[in-house]
Amino acid sequence: MSRIGKAPIAIPAGVTVNVANNEVSVKGPKGQLSQVFHDDITVKVEDGHVVVTRPSDDIEHRSHHGLVRALINNMVVGVSEGYKKEMELVGVGYRASAQGQVLELSLGYSHAIYFKLPAEVKVEAKTERNKNPLITLESCDKQLLGQVCAKIRSLRKPEPYKGKGIKFVGEIIRRKSGKSASAK
């Protein structure tokens, strides 16, 4: 059996999990999430835990078993604690500001970029003196948050020579040495 798939998911206080047919809906203080899963995988709520089982050791059932359990766990953690990602703008003149659900980015192009965020994602942009601007994104949906972060990062990926671009806080960029002086 899958080591991840057979582990039960503890339901924290204030979170409710409902299973109807193949759809699992999770509701908590941070929001509500629901997702439809594979027909053959059985999801049950038993005395404060969510248990995921599979009917056989068929390769398709094994591949879905751990995946479904991990996705349900991400939903439970998301509605109870939430997820948070911090991004840093490295570069001279790079700026970020947020007005509601619109993130305005100045990334060295000839124009400003206006990025509209989904309603489920909360954004905050901070700029401190002598520090790189920070963008903080929060959501209860881990998949959506990761997708939005990847889209923002793709607007100006960190380059390997000076490290300029949008990167995650704590991310290590592999640096290349530039041109070296010729040896005589």
Order of alpha helices (4+ residues) and beta strands (2+ residues): beta-beta-beta-beta-beta-beta-alpha-beta-beta-beta-beta-beta-beta-alpha-beta
